[in-house]
């Protein structure tokens, strides 16, 4: 999956993602983090790739994304475990 960094500073990050699904998933998990002051995606046209904007306070933007990805992975692993346990 291709991710293009458009803006990168300590407490602000703007990345272009290939998938709207991934942008929305990251937005939801980022907004659960109390150190994230703003997380949203946009796209100028339905044919264009979404751009995720993120602003933090007290935590670097990269750390916030890393924490969100870790939480997503943990939840997906639990879902997989629960699914495999079904009979």
C-alpha positions in Angstrom: 0.0 0.0 0.0 1.3 3.4 -1.0 1.3 6.2 1.6 2.5 9.7 0.5 3.5 12.1 3.2 2.4 15.6 2.2 3.1 17.5 5.5 5.2 16.3 8.4 6.0 18.1 11.6 6.1 17.1 15.2 2.5 17.6 16.0 0.9 17.7 12.6 0.8 15.2 9.8 -0.9 15.1 6.4 -0.8 11.8 4.4 -2.4 10.6 1.2 -3.7 7.1 1.4 -4.8 4.7 -1.4 -7.9 3.5 0.5 -10.8 5.5 1.8 -11.6 2.5 4.1 -8.1 2.8 5.7 -8.5 6.6 6.0 -11.8 6.2 7.9 -10.5 3.4 10.1 -7.5 5.5 11.1 -9.7 8.6 11.7 -11.9 6.6 14.1 -9.1 5.2 16.1 -7.1 8.5 16.1 -10.1 10.3 17.5 -10.2 7.9 20.5 -6.7 9.2 21.5 -6.9 12.1 24.0 -3.6 13.5 22.7 -5.2 13.9 19.2 -6.8 17.3 18.8 -7.9 16.8 15.2 -8.1 13.9 12.8 -10.1 13.9 9.6 -9.8 12.9 6.0 -10.8 14.8 2.9 -10.8 14.3 -0.9 -11.4 16.9 -3.5 -13.2 14.5 -5.9 -14.4 10.8 -5.6 -11.8 9.7 -8.1 -8.9 11.1 -6.0 -7.2 9.5 -3.1 -8.2 10.6 0.5 -5.9 12.8 2.5 -5.8 12.3 6.3 -5.0 15.3 8.4 -3.9 14.9 12.0 -3.0 17.4 14.8 -1.8 16.4 18.3 -0.9 17.9 21.6 1.6 16.2 23.9 2.3 13.4 21.5 4.0 13.3 18.2 1.7 12.8 15.2 3.8 9.7 14.1 3.4 8.2 17.6 -0.4 8.8 17.4 -0.6 7.0 14.1 1.6 4.2 15.4 -0.6 3.8 18.4 -3.8 3.8 16.3 -2.3 1.1 14.0 -1.4 -1.0 17.0 -4.9 -0.7 18.4 -6.4 -1.6 15.0 -4.1 -4.7 14.8 -5.0 -5.8 18.3 -8.8 -5.5 17.6 -8.4 -7.4 14.3 -6.4 -10.2 15.9 -9.2 -10.5 18.5 -11.9 -10.7 15.8 -9.8 -13.3 14.0 -9.5 -15.4 17.2 -13.2 -15.1 17.9 -14.0 -16.1 14.4 -11.8 -19.1 14.4 -13.4 -20.2 17.7 -16.8 -20.3 16.2 -18.3 -23.7 15.5 
